[in-house]
Amino acid sequence: MAKKDGGFSEAEREAMKGRAAELRAEKGGKKKADNLQALLDKVAELEGPDQEIAATVHTIVTEVAPDLAARTWYGMPAWERDGAVLVFVQPAGKFGTRYSTLGFNDNAALDDGDLWATGFAVTKVTPAVRKKMVELITKATG
């Protein structure tokens, strides 16, 4: 969240610094394997439920949408198609929220009439949660 004075919080500044570093690395010819390693390193840094959620999403993406490329995005685990992030995990610990978010950008095929969700709160991985993640990621990748 922004600070009361209208400036950015420390977490927001860190996210922007992370994204700037990602952009610099991409311009330097960062390869797909390096992006995957960056994602795996980021997941390994996470703790508790955040780590389990991100690792589960990575496994699901690998299974149901192998055409998506792993990377980090604003310092978060993310998966892209044609250079555009489609799905990401915002860990609860990143901004001090009470839940992680499984998020989708506008290139995700989740359209459902005139209103649909693009973010889903996740507190832990259960069989039912994993099943829903599979459904969402499969639909999103159309």
Buried (B, 14 or more C-beta within 10 A) or exposed (E): EEEEEEEEEEBBEBBEEBBEEBEEBEEEEBEEEBBBEBBBEBBEEBEEBBBBBBBBBBEBBEEBBEEBBBBBBBBBBBBBBEEEBBBBBBBBBBBEBEBBBBBBBEBBEBEEEEEEEBEBEBEEBEEEBBEBBBEBBBBBBE
